[in-house]
Amino acid sequence: MTRKFHIKKGDTVIVIAGESKGRQGRVLEVFRNKDRAIVEGVNLISKHTKPNADNPQGGIIKKEASVHISNLMLVDPKTGEPTRIGRKQGKDGKLVRYAKKSGEEIK
């Protein structure tokens, strides 16, 4: 069974632990089975590639590697600081996520 995470694709997050600590970026992809996510501009690696149709020159490409979900925290839309997430019923009766620091609803 796949778990429900506090982070979704498109969220702005901050890295709270590891080599990229303090960096901020947008979540590009979430891997539920591995408990990891790829964040834009965070945890860059050098990948050596052969020449191919996408990259006719070949060479070394900088690429984002995945970061463990536990090392990421959502950025509060109001204050811009890291915050925890809560879930509550919205006006339309659906569950919505909200920032615990400011109470702001997360879109």
N, C-alpha and C positions, 0 to 999 in steps of 0.2 A: 504494500500500500504506500502511495506517495504522500508525504507530509505536506501541510500547508505552511508556507513561509510568510514572513513579515515583509518580504521584498518581492516585487514583481518587475517584469520587463518594462523599461521606460522610467522607473523611479530614479531620483537623484539620491545617491548614497555617498557616505564618507567611510574610508577605511579606518578602523579603530585599532588594528593590530597587524603586525607583520612588517615586511620591508617597505611597503607602500603606505605606511601609516600617515594619516592626515590628508591624503589625496582625496579629491572629490570627483565624481563622474556619474554618467548615466548608465544604467544597467542595460546591456545589449541582449543578454540571453541568460536564462536560469536553467540549470541542470538539476531537476528534482531528485533523480536517482543517485546523484553523486554529492548532493548538498553543496553545490558550487554555483558561482555566477561569473559572467564576464562583464567587466566594467570598463567603459571607454577611457583610454589613457592611463589605466592602472595595471601594474604587474606586467610590464612590457618585456617580451623575450625576443631574441634574435633567431629567426628561422632561416636556415640555408635552403635555397630552392634552385632546382635545375631550370633552365629556360623552358617555358611552355607557352601555350596560347595566351593565357592571362598576363604572363610576365615574360616577354620574349628575351629580355636581357638576362634574367636569372639573378643570382646574387643573394645578399642578406636582406631580409625583410623584418622590420619591427612589427610585432604582433602582440595583442593582448592575450594573456593566459588567464585561466580561471582563478578565482579567489574563493576561499571557503565562506559560506553564508554567515557563519558566526563572527567573522572579522568585518562584517559590513553593518552599518547602521543608517537608517533612513534620515535624510535631512529635513528638518521642520520647514514647511513652506512659508511660514510667517517669520521666524527668527533666523533661519539659515544655520541652526545648530543641530547636532545629532539628537535624535529623539527616539523613544520607544513607541511602539504601535499598539493601539487598542482597536477593538471592533465593537461597534454599536449599531443599532437599527437607525437607518436614515429616515428622512421624511416620507419616502416612497415605500417603506417597509422592508427594504433590502439591507443586508449587512454592509456597512461602510467602514473603511479604515480611518482612524483619526490619530493625530499626533498627541501624545500624552502631555508634552510640555506646554503646548499652546491651546490644545483642544480643537485645533484646525482640522477640517476634513481633508483627507488626501484623495485627490482625483486620480 
